[in-house]
Amino acid sequence: MKLRLEVNGRPRSADVPPMKRLLDVLRDDLRLTGTKEGCGEGECGACAVLLDGELVNSCLVPACQADRRAVTTVEGLAAPDGSLHPVQQAFWEKGGAQCGICTPGMLVAAVALVERARRPSDAEIREWLAGNLCRCTGYVKIVEAVAAAARARRPGAGARRPKRVKR
Amino acid sequence: MRGDLAALEVLRPRRLAEALAALADSDRPCPIAGGTDLYVALNEGRAPARRFLDLSRLDELTGLETTPSGLRLGARTTYTELRASRLVRRRAPVLAEMAASVGAIAIQNRGTLGGSLGNASPASDPAPVLLALDAAVELAARDGRRVVRRRVPLDRFFIGYRETAARPDELIVAVLLPSSALEGWRYAYRKVGTRRAQAISKVVAAVGLELGARPRRIAAARIAYGSMAPTPVRARAAEAALAGRAPTSAAGRAAARALLAEDLHPIDDLRSSADYRALVAGRLLESLLGALGGFRPGLDD
């Protein structure tokens, strides 16, 4: 089928078998290899992307169901000028990555969360990332990074608060 | 790309009548909604069919609504929609609680009620809760030019291991919850797996109690389990043992627990053992009855 979709804000098309996995369309047809394949059964989250803003495992999505929809992959998180998304910046600063295989999925899942929740609790962050497995076992730094990214995104977060001076 | 997905065909109807016409065809396609079960099989090279029927464009399978007889949940309702629905949280909060226990967020965004029931896994998370809620499945099929619908009570829907009472030409279009099960009943649910997320259950249990006001007695009970038999199953002998008892009655709980073995037939498999499952099924019954009756059962056994 002729698949038309918007990927990371740009219209793309590909001639693909309709039941081909979205994961394979992204990696093989569109050469977006940031999205990884881990388990191939929806357990690990390495292939996570956003489909119309919703977190999905792209190894479980047939290409045809992505037709005329918007896909966001890890390649689409940074701004066009290369500046990192607050979630990426926070992973960088907090050391939220070790071997890196789970990182694209973690970032995409975390972005989906911070775009919904202004003040996610640690429990919410852990629930939201429960479908993304890190086998280096580095979850603590990842959770810290997501909390920091959510803080950084809150209005006024960039501006320095005037120090109250005791007289 | 894994398996041989390139050879698979798909039909993508926009109308229910078209979808049902395809199911009436001799070269019958296999329905796909969220794909969370189907693609696990496809990725392992176990394609159940060569042709598929994509349900994702059928608006007739969506929506959560109040009807004169209760609640109607479209077959394509996802777990995320159940968690987010005010209607569900107000009238059947146990369904939202169940939905939060399925997989993780990405699975909850894609997996559907109809998909789980049609797949008929004995380890289904929604099936025991829906059995406790006395749900029915609405099936539709094509009869000539007409679409005919029928209701099958869920406790008669699962007829064998991964086998349902739906005919091959029928599609699950909705799940129906009767008002009689929503008013005056309280529900509790618990899933036991290896971890809290992304686990297929070792045991899953749901209990519903209708409590009489004065004296405070159990008027009726519905108890259902998953992963404890070849199908999701009601524990009817235990239900009967609770009727007429006070919800705090230790004798009633003990009688019900002893009778679970009448309906539950756990097996040893890669996720758990029959002994563990039987023990946990009994403890879950006590703990869920405790939650509903407002007391804490002892954990001495």
Boltz contact constraints between the chains, C-beta under 6 A:
constraints:
  - contact:
      token1: [A, 17]
      token2: [B, 6]
      max_distance: 6.0
  - contact:
      token1: [A, 18]
      token2: [B, 10]
      max_distance: 6.0
  - contact:
      token1: [A, 19]
      token2: [B, 5]
      max_distance: 6.0
  - contact:
      token1: [A, 19]
      token2: [B, 8]
      max_distance: 6.0
  - contact:
      token1: [A, 19]
      token2: [B, 10]
      max_distance: 6.0
  - contact:
      token1: [A, 20]
      token2: [B, 1]
      max_distance: 6.0
  - contact:
      token1: [A, 20]
      token2: [B, 5]
      max_distance: 6.0
  - contact:
      token1: [A, 24]
      token2: [B, 1]
      max_distance: 6.0
  - contact:
      token1: [A, 40]
      token2: [B, 43]
      max_distance: 6.0
  - contact:
      token1: [A, 41]
      token2: [B, 40]
      max_distance: 6.0
  - contact:
      token1: [A, 41]
      token2: [B, 43]
      max_distance: 6.0
  - contact:
      token1: [A, 42]
      token2: [B, 36]
      max_distance: 6.0
  - contact:
      token1: [A, 42]
      token2: [B, 107]
      max_distance: 6.0
  - contact:
      token1: [A, 43]
      token2: [B, 198]
      max_distance: 6.0
  - contact:
      token1: [A, 48]
      token2: [B, 106]
      max_distance: 6.0
  - contact:
      token1: [A, 54]
      token2: [B, 109]
      max_distance: 6.0
  - contact:
      token1: [A, 55]
      token2: [B, 105]
      max_distance: 6.0
  - contact:
      token1: [A, 55]
      token2: [B, 106]
      max_distance: 6.0
  - contact:
      token1: [A, 55]
      token2: [B, 109]
      max_distance: 6.0
  - contact:
      token1: [A, 56]
      token2: [B, 106]
      max_distance: 6.0
  - contact:
      token1: [A, 56]
      token2: [B, 109]
      max_distance: 6.0
  - contact:
      token1: [A, 56]
      token2: [B, 110]
      max_distance: 6.0
  - contact:
      token1: [A, 57]
      token2: [B, 106]
      max_distance: 6.0
  - contact:
      token1: [A, 60]
      token2: [B, 35]
      max_distance: 6.0
  - contact:
      token1: [A, 60]
      token2: [B, 36]
      max_distance: 6.0
  - contact:
      token1: [A, 60]
      token2: [B, 39]
      max_distance: 6.0
  - contact:
      token1: [A, 64]
      token2: [B, 10]
      max_distance: 6.0
  - contact:
      token1: [A, 65]
      token2: [B, 56]
      max_distance: 6.0
  - contact:
      token1: [A, 128]
      token2: [B, 105]
      max_distance: 6.0
  - contact:
      token1: [A, 130]
      token2: [B, 104]
      max_distance: 6.0
  - contact:
      token1: [A, 130]
      token2: [B, 197]
      max_distance: 6.0
  - contact:
      token1: [A, 131]
      token2: [B, 104]
      max_distance: 6.0
  - contact:
      token1: [A, 131]
      token2: [B, 105]
      max_distance: 6.0
  - contact:
      token1: [A, 131]
      token2: [B, 106]
      max_distance: 6.0
  - contact:
      token1: [A, 131]
      token2: [B, 198]
      max_distance: 6.0
